[in-house]
């Protein structure tokens, strides 16, 4: 398969596929003229990577997960540890986003939104940047 077919089948842009090759996540064969030739195993790896990235795993986590996937003697606890660590990071981001949302909601509700120049939103932003 060529890169455009693999791109269509995995939903990954060709640029991403080339990047994954560049960093060693996939290693397609090369034909005599230098064109990439993807095997079914490459297609499967790319689909795996696409799904892992869609779940927000870092490139390094993807590399580790791929290594574990290919290791039939792996311990599922190693996989769970990577996923659990990522879940903790997601929960922390969600808490941070909730805090941001609550703060912004309070500021929006305190702003009259009329023709007067005073605005609690700008006052709060200015106060935060001063210190």
Secondary structure by P-SEA (a helix, b strand, c coil): ccaaaaaaaacccaaaaaaaaaaccbbbbbcccbbbbbcaaaaaaaaaaaaaaaacccaaaaaaaaaaaacccccaaaaaaaaaaaaaaaaaaaaaaaaaaaaaaaaaaacccccccccaaaaaaaaaaac
